[in-house]
Every structure is written in C-alpha cells, then in structure tokens.
Amino acid sequence: MRVGRIPYINCFPVYGAVDRGIVPLAATLVDGVPTALNRMMAEGELDVSVVSAVEYARDSERYLLLPDLAISCDGPVRSVMLFSHAPAESLTGKRVLVSRSSMTSVHLLELLFEHVWRARPEFVPGDAEADALSQDGQEGFAARLVIGDAALMLQSAEHPLAQAHGARYEHVYDLGAEWKAWTGLPFVFAVWVAQRTTPVAQALGVHASLIASRDWGLAHLPELSAQAARSTGVPVNECRHYFDGLDWRLSLKDLDGLTEFFRRLELAGRVPRGKLAFLPAAGGRG
C-alpha cells in the first residue's frame, strides 16, 4: 500500500501520530504537493491519498472518498491567498501568477474572478510559492496566488520573508473567506480518496489509522503548532491560530460546500457531472 501525504503543515494533524509511531500505518507514505499526488493517483501509482477536491470531481468514477477526512475551512483559511498590487476588480487584462501546486485553489480563484470580482485577468501557471519569496520574482505580475506554508510566511509580521516581501502587496484576499462571503458555506480544499481498485479491507485499514491519527492530532494541537513553528519560522501562536481555522473532518455542512463548489464547476464546464461516493463501512458492499 502506498499512501500520499502533502508536506505542508496543514497535514500535521492527520499524520502526526503516524509520524511519531503512536498510530501504526500498514503502508508506505509518499510526499508530494497536491498536484503531484493528483497525478500519481490518476496514474494508479498510489492506493490512497489526500488529493485536491477538484481531482475527485474530475474523475469521480475512479475514486472513493474516505469518510470524515478532509481539509476544510468555514471562513478564512490563511494558506490560500491572492496577493495583489491592485484591487482584484481592476485586474482585467493583468497577469496573475497562479500556483501549479493546487488545482482546487486555481479553480476557486477563477470562479471568484468571474462571479465576485467581475474581472478577467491573464492567468499564468508557475511556481508562485518560490516566486513570491524570491527577490528576483517580484516583477511582471499584478498579483499572485500563493498557497501552503509560503502563504503563511508572507502574512506573518515576524517572519523575515514577510518583512522583505509581504509589504509589497497592498491588497490581500483570503480565498476561504471570499468563498464564505459569497456562498455562506464552508470550503473543502482537499479530500482523502482510495482507488476503487484498492482492496476494501486494506483501504479500510488505512482509513482507520488516519482517523485515529487525526483524532490524536486534534487533541495535541499545541504540540503540532510548536512543530509547525519550527518547520516554517512562523510564530507558534500564529500556527495555532491557523490550525484553529481548519477542520480535518468532513461534516454534512462541509459536504454542502463541496457539492456547491462542484455544481459551480460543472456549470462552468470545468468538471464532468458526477456524484459523491464513499468507501463502504466494514462489512458493507462496495
């Protein structure tokens, strides 16, 4: 069994107990940014993985959702941010660098520009995280979509990268907060899925381990916040505030938000019509 893991700190609460040997996992962990894990799942190189929500929508006939596991927010997310030199509404025709690391974040940004900000910029895929933190990468773009730990670093007043580059951006948009203001719903950025070809018993074993590890993580957020601070250089209190704004469960309200996102993507012709299908419970029928 090969199981995918995003190396950002937002996955610490799900994998923390596994990494510490507190919860056993009968699988090999494979690290990768969301788009890399999406590709490996699509090509059958992983059995179970966290993936972009859009990857599930793109090929829902291939995957089964793992119940009660997701990365979601019900308001600000703080790690999926548009940093801009001008108001978003004024960016028609302007170049916007978008992260190659997260398919879901890019699709959400496109929807916000189309329906909320009513602007039509030119989206340029690239390594927005490295570019945003590089002295040589600041020119040529009116705005950039930055995700993950780099987004947190750029917002932390005490982080040297924010002191060097963060002040360059006069306008900052939190995509989780923008979605909430637009729809009134939570936003699900990532889900855990299994290949439909993965033996159910093995997938259930992985699922049980991840749930147990997640539950340990939720009970040990101070410890994980300290680990996140060491990993990113972002102060521990800010890491804890970040964790407090996320949820790693997939509630009914989250499913409402996920379904609405998929509906809007389907209307825009970005994903095919599909339906949510979950890994069956032990003893159930696939």
Sine and cosine of phi, psi and omega as CSV:
sin_phi,cos_phi,sin_psi,cos_psi,sin_omega,cos_omega
0.00,0.00,0.73,-0.68,0.07,-1.00
-0.87,-0.49,0.79,-0.61,-0.10,-0.99
-0.84,-0.54,0.79,-0.62,-0.05,-1.00
-1.00,0.08,0.55,-0.83,0.01,-1.00
-0.63,-0.78,0.73,-0.68,0.11,-0.99
-0.98,0.18,0.74,-0.68,-0.07,-1.00
-0.98,0.18,0.02,1.00,0.02,-1.00
-0.95,0.32,0.34,-0.94,-0.04,-1.00
-0.93,0.38,-0.29,0.96,0.00,-1.00
-0.93,0.38,-0.18,0.98,0.09,-1.00
-0.99,-0.14,-0.08,1.00,0.00,-1.00
-0.81,0.59,-0.70,0.72,-0.04,-1.00
-0.92,0.40,-0.32,0.95,0.01,-1.00
-1.00,0.00,-0.59,0.81,-0.10,-1.00
-0.96,-0.28,-0.04,1.00,-0.10,-0.99
-0.85,0.53,-0.70,0.71,-0.02,-1.00
-0.95,0.30,-0.53,0.85,0.09,-1.00
-0.91,0.42,-0.73,0.69,-0.01,-1.00
-0.87,0.49,-0.53,0.85,-0.03,-1.00
-1.00,0.04,0.00,1.00,-0.01,-1.00
0.97,0.25,0.20,0.98,0.00,-1.00
-0.98,0.22,-0.61,0.79,0.05,-1.00
-0.89,-0.46,0.83,-0.55,0.03,-1.00
-0.96,0.28,0.56,-0.83,0.07,-1.00
-0.74,-0.67,0.89,-0.45,-0.05,-1.00
-0.99,0.11,0.90,0.44,-0.05,-1.00
-0.24,-0.97,0.26,-0.96,0.11,-0.99
-0.99,-0.15,0.78,-0.63,0.02,-1.00
-0.99,0.11,0.68,-0.73,0.02,-1.00
-0.82,-0.57,0.87,-0.49,-0.02,-1.00
-1.00,0.03,0.55,-0.83,0.09,-1.00
-0.08,-1.00,0.45,-0.89,0.11,-0.99
-0.91,0.40,0.31,-0.95,-0.10,-0.99
-0.78,0.62,-0.70,0.71,-0.04,-1.00
-0.92,0.40,-0.54,0.84,0.04,-1.00
-0.93,0.37,-0.67,0.74,0.05,-1.00
-0.91,0.40,-0.63,0.78,0.08,-1.00
-0.82,0.58,-0.74,0.67,-0.04,-1.00
-0.90,0.44,-0.69,0.72,-0.03,-1.00
-0.91,0.42,-0.61,0.79,0.08,-1.00
-0.92,0.40,-0.69,0.73,-0.02,-1.00
-0.88,0.47,-0.52,0.86,-0.02,-1.00
-1.00,-0.07,0.08,1.00,0.06,-1.00
0.97,0.24,0.32,0.95,-0.03,-1.00
-1.00,0.08,-0.24,0.97,0.06,-1.00
-0.82,-0.57,0.48,-0.88,0.02,-1.00
-1.00,-0.04,-0.65,0.76,0.01,-1.00
-0.65,-0.76,0.60,-0.80,0.02,-1.00
-0.28,-0.96,0.41,-0.91,0.32,-0.95
-0.97,0.25,0.71,-0.70,0.00,-1.00
-0.66,-0.75,0.28,-0.96,0.14,-0.99
-0.86,0.52,0.62,-0.79,0.04,-1.00
-0.82,0.57,-0.59,0.81,-0.02,-1.00
-0.91,0.41,-0.52,0.85,0.03,-1.00
-0.89,0.46,-0.63,0.77,0.07,-1.00
-0.89,0.45,-0.73,0.69,-0.03,-1.00
-0.89,0.45,-0.56,0.83,-0.03,-1.00
-0.91,0.41,-0.52,0.85,-0.09,-1.00
-0.55,-0.83,0.83,0.56,-0.11,-0.99
-0.91,0.42,-0.36,0.93,0.03,-1.00
-0.95,0.32,-0.25,0.97,-0.04,-1.00
-1.00,0.00,-0.44,0.90,-0.23,-0.97
-0.87,-0.49,0.35,-0.94,0.23,-0.97
-0.85,-0.52,0.74,-0.67,0.05,-1.00
-0.95,0.31,0.64,-0.77,0.15,-0.99
-1.00,0.09,0.85,-0.53,-0.05,-1.00
-0.88,0.47,0.54,-0.84,0.18,-0.98
0.90,0.43,0.45,0.89,0.06,-1.00
-0.68,-0.73,0.82,-0.58,0.04,-1.00
-0.20,-0.98,0.15,-0.99,0.22,-0.97
-0.87,-0.49,0.93,-0.37,-0.09,-1.00
-0.67,-0.74,0.20,-0.98,0.09,-1.00
-0.60,-0.80,0.43,-0.90,0.06,-1.00
-0.84,-0.54,0.89,0.46,-0.14,-0.99
0.70,-0.71,-0.55,-0.83,-0.03,-1.00
-0.86,0.52,0.65,-0.76,0.04,-1.00
-0.96,-0.28,-0.52,0.86,0.09,-1.00
0.96,0.28,-0.17,0.99,0.01,-1.00
-0.85,-0.52,0.20,0.98,0.12,-0.99
-0.72,-0.70,0.99,-0.12,-0.24,-0.97
-0.76,-0.65,0.64,-0.77,0.19,-0.98
-0.98,-0.18,0.90,-0.45,0.07,-1.00
-0.98,-0.20,0.82,-0.58,-0.15,-0.99
-0.68,-0.74,0.52,-0.85,0.09,-1.00
-1.00,0.08,-0.16,0.99,-0.03,-1.00
-0.58,-0.81,0.30,-0.95,0.05,-1.00
-0.84,0.55,0.59,-0.80,-0.03,-1.00
-0.85,0.53,-0.57,0.82,-0.03,-1.00
-0.90,0.43,-0.31,0.95,-0.08,-1.00
-0.98,-0.22,0.22,0.97,-0.15,-0.99
-1.00,-0.08,0.17,0.98,0.07,-1.00
-0.83,0.56,0.78,-0.63,0.00,-1.00
0.99,0.16,-0.11,0.99,-0.02,-1.00
-1.00,0.01,0.43,-0.90,0.00,-1.00
-0.99,0.10,0.80,-0.60,0.03,-1.00
-0.85,-0.53,0.88,-0.48,0.02,-1.00
-0.98,0.19,0.81,-0.58,-0.01,-1.00
-0.89,-0.46,0.60,-0.80,-0.06,-1.00
-0.91,0.42,0.71,-0.70,0.14,-0.99
-0.98,0.19,-0.10,0.99,-0.16,-0.99
-1.00,0.09,-0.31,0.95,-0.11,-0.99
-0.63,-0.78,0.95,-0.30,0.02,-1.00
-0.91,0.42,-0.65,0.76,-0.03,-1.00
-0.89,0.46,-0.70,0.72,-0.03,-1.00
-0.89,0.46,-0.63,0.78,0.00,-1.00
-0.92,0.39,-0.69,0.72,0.02,-1.00
-0.90,0.43,-0.63,0.78,0.06,-1.00
-0.90,0.44,-0.68,0.74,0.02,-1.00
-0.87,0.49,-0.67,0.74,0.01,-1.00
-0.88,0.48,-0.68,0.74,0.03,-1.00
-0.90,0.44,-0.65,0.76,0.00,-1.00
-0.91,0.42,-0.67,0.74,0.03,-1.00
-0.90,0.44,-0.63,0.78,-0.06,-1.00
-0.96,0.29,-0.67,0.74,-0.18,-0.98
-0.96,-0.28,-0.42,0.91,-0.06,-1.00
-0.97,-0.25,-0.80,0.61,-0.06,-1.00
-1.00,0.01,-0.26,0.97,0.06,-1.00
0.81,0.59,0.75,0.66,0.02,-1.00
-0.73,-0.68,0.40,-0.92,-0.04,-1.00
-0.79,-0.61,0.98,0.19,0.04,-1.00
-0.98,0.22,0.11,-0.99,0.12,-0.99
-0.99,-0.12,0.91,-0.41,-0.02,-1.00
-1.00,0.08,0.77,-0.63,-0.02,-1.00
-0.86,-0.51,0.95,-0.32,0.02,-1.00
-0.92,0.38,0.60,-0.80,0.03,-1.00
-0.06,-1.00,-0.11,-0.99,0.04,-1.00
-1.00,0.05,0.98,0.22,-0.12,-0.99
-0.91,0.42,-0.50,0.87,-0.03,-1.00
-0.93,0.37,-0.77,0.64,0.02,-1.00
-0.91,0.42,-0.65,0.76,-0.02,-1.00
-0.89,0.46,-0.66,0.75,-0.05,-1.00
-0.92,0.40,-0.45,0.89,-0.05,-1.00
-0.98,-0.18,0.08,1.00,-0.04,-1.00
-0.97,-0.24,0.70,-0.72,0.03,-1.00
-0.88,0.47,-0.53,0.85,-0.05,-1.00
-1.00,0.08,-0.13,0.99,-0.12,-0.99
-0.97,-0.25,0.27,0.96,-0.13,-0.99
-1.00,0.05,-0.31,0.95,-0.12,-0.99
-0.99,-0.11,0.39,-0.92,0.14,-0.99
1.00,-0.10,-0.14,0.99,-0.01,-1.00
-0.77,-0.64,0.66,-0.75,0.05,-1.00
-0.98,0.21,-0.44,0.90,-0.02,-1.00
-0.36,-0.93,0.26,-0.97,0.05,-1.00
-0.53,-0.85,0.63,-0.77,0.09,-1.00
-1.00,-0.02,0.86,-0.50,-0.04,-1.00
-0.85,-0.53,0.71,-0.70,-0.03,-1.00
-0.83,-0.55,0.20,-0.98,0.15,-0.99
0.95,0.31,-0.47,-0.88,-0.09,-1.00
-0.88,0.48,-0.56,0.83,0.00,-1.00
-0.88,0.48,-0.61,0.79,0.04,-1.00
-0.90,0.44,-0.64,0.76,0.04,-1.00
-0.90,0.43,-0.66,0.75,0.00,-1.00
-0.88,0.48,-0.66,0.75,-0.03,-1.00
-0.93,0.37,-0.36,0.93,-0.02,-1.00
-0.99,-0.11,-0.22,0.97,-0.07,-1.00
-0.99,0.13,0.91,-0.42,-0.05,-1.00
-0.86,0.51,-0.44,0.90,-0.06,-1.00
-1.00,-0.02,-0.14,0.99,-0.04,-1.00
-0.99,0.11,0.71,-0.71,-0.03,-1.00
-0.87,0.49,-0.51,0.86,0.02,-1.00
-0.93,0.36,-0.59,0.81,0.06,-1.00
-0.92,0.38,-0.63,0.77,0.02,-1.00
-0.91,0.42,-0.53,0.85,-0.02,-1.00
-0.99,0.13,-0.60,0.80,-0.16,-0.99
-0.82,-0.57,-0.45,0.89,-0.12,-0.99
-0.87,0.49,-0.58,0.81,-0.05,-1.00
-0.94,0.34,-0.19,0.98,0.00,-1.00
-0.93,0.36,-0.35,0.94,-0.11,-0.99
-0.97,-0.23,0.92,-0.39,-0.03,-1.00
-0.98,0.18,-0.36,0.93,-0.07,-1.00
-0.79,-0.61,0.82,-0.58,-0.04,-1.00
-0.77,-0.64,0.78,-0.63,-0.05,-1.00
-0.84,-0.54,0.81,-0.59,0.08,-1.00
-1.00,-0.02,0.90,-0.43,-0.13,-0.99
-0.93,0.37,-0.48,0.88,0.10,-1.00
-0.91,0.42,-0.69,0.72,0.02,-1.00
-0.92,0.40,-0.61,0.79,0.00,-1.00
-0.91,0.41,-0.66,0.75,0.04,-1.00
-0.90,0.44,-0.69,0.73,0.00,-1.00
-0.88,0.48,-0.69,0.72,0.02,-1.00
-0.91,0.41,-0.54,0.84,-0.04,-1.00
-0.97,0.23,-0.70,0.71,-0.16,-0.99
-0.92,-0.38,-0.34,0.94,-0.10,-1.00
0.97,0.23,0.18,0.98,-0.10,-1.00
-0.89,-0.45,0.36,-0.93,0.16,-0.99
-0.92,0.40,0.26,-0.97,0.08,-1.00
-0.84,-0.55,0.73,-0.68,0.02,-1.00
-0.97,-0.24,0.92,-0.39,-0.02,-1.00
-1.00,0.08,-0.58,0.81,-0.08,-1.00
-0.59,-0.81,0.48,-0.88,0.04,-1.00
-0.73,-0.69,0.31,-0.95,0.13,-0.99
-0.98,-0.20,0.72,-0.70,-0.04,-1.00
-0.71,-0.70,0.40,-0.92,0.16,-0.99
-0.88,-0.47,0.53,-0.85,0.18,-0.98
-0.88,0.47,0.62,-0.78,0.08,-1.00
-0.90,0.44,-0.35,0.94,0.02,-1.00
-1.00,0.09,-0.17,0.99,0.02,-1.00
-0.94,0.34,0.75,-0.66,0.03,-1.00
-0.80,0.59,0.75,-0.66,-0.11,-0.99
-0.85,0.52,-0.67,0.75,-0.04,-1.00
-0.88,0.48,-0.66,0.75,0.00,-1.00
-0.94,0.35,-0.66,0.75,0.03,-1.00
-0.89,0.45,-0.64,0.77,0.03,-1.00
-0.90,0.44,-0.61,0.79,0.04,-1.00
-0.89,0.45,-0.69,0.72,0.06,-1.00
-0.90,0.45,-0.70,0.71,0.00,-1.00
-0.85,0.52,-0.71,0.70,0.00,-1.00
-0.88,0.47,-0.64,0.77,0.02,-1.00
-0.91,0.41,-0.68,0.73,-0.02,-1.00
-0.92,0.39,-0.62,0.79,0.05,-1.00
-0.91,0.42,-0.70,0.72,0.02,-1.00
-0.89,0.46,-0.66,0.75,0.02,-1.00
-0.92,0.39,-0.65,0.76,0.05,-1.00
-0.87,0.49,-0.69,0.72,0.00,-1.00
-0.90,0.44,-0.63,0.78,0.09,-1.00
-0.89,0.46,-0.69,0.73,-0.02,-1.00
-0.87,0.49,-0.68,0.73,0.01,-1.00
-0.89,0.45,-0.47,0.88,0.02,-1.00
-1.00,0.06,-0.10,0.99,-0.06,-1.00
-0.74,-0.67,0.62,0.78,-0.01,-1.00
-0.88,0.47,-0.57,0.82,0.07,-1.00
-0.87,0.50,-0.68,0.73,0.03,-1.00
-0.90,0.43,-0.67,0.74,0.01,-1.00
-0.94,0.34,-0.53,0.85,0.06,-1.00
-0.91,0.42,-0.63,0.78,0.05,-1.00
-0.91,0.41,-0.65,0.76,0.06,-1.00
-0.89,0.45,-0.67,0.74,0.01,-1.00
-0.90,0.45,-0.62,0.79,0.02,-1.00
-0.90,0.43,-0.66,0.75,0.04,-1.00
-0.91,0.41,-0.57,0.82,-0.05,-1.00
-0.96,0.28,-0.59,0.81,-0.14,-0.99
-0.95,-0.31,-0.38,0.92,-0.14,-0.99
0.99,0.12,0.02,1.00,0.08,-1.00
-0.99,0.16,0.71,-0.71,-0.04,-1.00
-0.80,0.60,0.54,-0.84,-0.11,-0.99
-0.88,0.48,-0.59,0.81,0.00,-1.00
-0.91,0.41,-0.54,0.84,0.04,-1.00
-0.96,0.29,-0.59,0.81,0.07,-1.00
-0.90,0.44,-0.65,0.76,0.02,-1.00
-0.91,0.41,-0.65,0.76,0.04,-1.00
-0.88,0.48,-0.63,0.78,0.04,-1.00
-0.89,0.46,-0.75,0.66,0.02,-1.00
-0.88,0.48,-0.61,0.79,-0.02,-1.00
-0.90,0.43,-0.37,0.93,0.01,-1.00
-1.00,-0.01,-0.02,1.00,-0.02,-1.00
-0.94,-0.35,0.33,-0.94,0.12,-0.99
-0.70,-0.72,0.64,-0.76,-0.01,-1.00
-0.93,-0.37,0.30,0.96,0.10,-0.99
-0.94,-0.33,0.38,-0.92,-0.01,-1.00
-0.92,-0.40,1.00,0.07,-0.08,-1.00
-0.99,0.16,0.13,-0.99,0.07,-1.00
-0.88,0.48,-0.62,0.78,0.03,-1.00
-0.91,0.41,-0.63,0.77,0.08,-1.00
-0.88,0.48,-0.66,0.76,0.01,-1.00
-0.90,0.44,-0.56,0.83,0.10,-1.00
-0.88,0.47,-0.70,0.71,0.02,-1.00
-0.91,0.42,-0.66,0.75,0.01,-1.00
-0.90,0.43,-0.69,0.72,0.01,-1.00
-0.89,0.45,-0.63,0.77,0.02,-1.00
-0.92,0.40,-0.65,0.76,0.06,-1.00
-0.88,0.48,-0.73,0.68,0.02,-1.00
-0.89,0.46,-0.61,0.79,0.02,-1.00
-0.88,0.47,-0.70,0.72,-0.01,-1.00
-0.93,0.37,-0.60,0.80,0.06,-1.00
-0.92,0.40,-0.63,0.78,0.03,-1.00
-0.90,0.43,-0.69,0.73,0.03,-1.00
-0.88,0.47,-0.54,0.84,0.00,-1.00
-0.99,0.13,-0.05,1.00,0.01,-1.00
0.97,0.24,0.36,0.93,-0.06,-1.00
-1.00,-0.07,-0.37,0.93,0.07,-1.00
-0.66,-0.75,0.42,-0.91,0.05,-1.00
-0.97,0.23,0.27,-0.96,0.10,-1.00
-0.91,0.42,0.71,-0.70,0.01,-1.00
-0.46,-0.89,-0.14,-0.99,0.03,-1.00
-0.57,-0.82,0.37,-0.93,0.02,-1.00
-0.98,0.19,0.76,-0.64,0.03,-1.00
-0.72,-0.69,0.75,-0.67,-0.13,-0.99
-0.94,-0.34,0.45,-0.89,0.16,-0.99
-0.84,0.54,0.77,-0.64,-0.05,-1.00
-0.94,0.33,0.45,-0.89,0.07,-1.00
-0.92,0.39,0.35,-0.94,0.01,-1.00
-0.82,0.57,0.77,-0.64,0.00,-1.00
1.00,0.05,-0.12,0.99,0.00,-1.00
-0.99,0.13,-0.05,-1.00,-0.03,-1.00
-0.96,-0.29,0.71,-0.70,-0.06,-1.00
-0.97,0.25,0.00,0.00,0.00,0.00
